Amino acid sequence: MTTKATLYLDATVYKTFKLRALDTDQSVSSLVNDAMLAQLAEDVADIRSIRKRQAAQETPLSYDQALQELQKNGVI
């Protein structure tokens, strides 16, 4: 299913996309769609990476706990 949309692009960007479309025997719409899908896929990967790092974070230590850990390790 496709949806018609109006995009306002920089003239040079559009010209470059048009030249690439001619070189690759694709439509400008196809190139824009592929670029948008690639960006969305990157966003999903970024979100997964962020959630993974957040899930792996340890519970923050309180000041007292941090001091005790420093003492236990012979730092202070």
C-alpha positions as semicolon CSV with decimal commas, in nm:
position;residue;x (nm);y (nm);z (nm)
1;M;0,000;0,000;0,000
2;T;0,133;0,345;-0,084
3;T;0,035;0,691;0,029
4;K;0,088;1,011;-0,163
5;A;0,286;1,272;0,031
6;T;0,424;1,614;-0,047
7;L;0,784;1,667;0,062
8;Y;0,977;1,990;0,050
9;L;1,338;1,904;-0,029
10;D;1,647;2,109;-0,082
11;A;1,687;2,156;-0,459
12;T;2,035;2,004;-0,461
13;V;1,921;1,703;-0,258
14;Y;1,632;1,644;-0,498
15;K;1,859;1,680;-0,802
16;T;2,104;1,433;-0,651
17;F;1,826;1,184;-0,575
18;K;1,695;1,225;-0,929
19;L;2,041;1,155;-1,077
20;R;2,081;0,852;-0,853
21;A;1,738;0,728;-0,954
22;L;1,840;0,748;-1,320
23;D;2,171;0,570;-1,251
24;T;2,007;0,289;-1,054
25;D;1,693;0,258;-1,267
26;Q;1,471;0,334;-0,966
27;S;1,217;0,604;-0,897
28;V;1,286;0,895;-0,665
29;S;0,996;0,770;-0,454
30;S;1,162;0,430;-0,419
31;L;1,491;0,588;-0,313
32;V;1,321;0,815;-0,059
33;N;1,119;0,521;0,076
34;D;1,436;0,310;0,109
35;A;1,617;0,595;0,287
36;M;1,328;0,643;0,528
37;L;1,311;0,270;0,602
38;A;1,687;0,264;0,665
39;Q;1,653;0,554;0,908
40;L;1,368;0,382;1,092
41;A;1,570;0,059;1,114
42;E;1,861;0,256;1,259
43;D;1,627;0,417;1,511
44;V;1,502;0,074;1,620
45;A;1,861;-0,047;1,661
46;D;1,947;0,264;1,865
47;I;1,643;0,218;2,091
48;R;1,729;-0,149;2,148
49;S;2,087;-0,056;2,231
50;I;1,975;0,213;2,477
51;R;1,727;-0,022;2,646
52;K;1,993;-0,292;2,673
53;R;2,236;-0,050;2,840
54;Q;1,964;0,077;3,073
55;A;1,869;-0,278;3,175
56;A;2,233;-0,364;3,247
57;Q;2,294;-0,064;3,473
58;E;2,356;-0,143;3,832
59;T;2,152;0,015;4,104
60;P;2,328;0,336;4,208
61;L;2,511;0,322;4,539
62;S;2,423;0,553;4,822
63;Y;2,699;0,770;4,963
64;D;2,735;0,539;5,263
65;Q;2,754;0,232;5,039
66;A;3,017;0,399;4,821
67;L;3,229;0,481;5,126
68;Q;3,197;0,124;5,254
69;E;3,304;-0,011;4,916
70;L;3,607;0,218;4,910
71;Q;3,700;0,101;5,261
72;K;3,649;-0,264;5,170
73;N;3,880;-0,224;4,871
74;G;4,145;-0,048;5,081
75;V;4,117;0,277;4,891
76;I;4,041;0,478;5,207
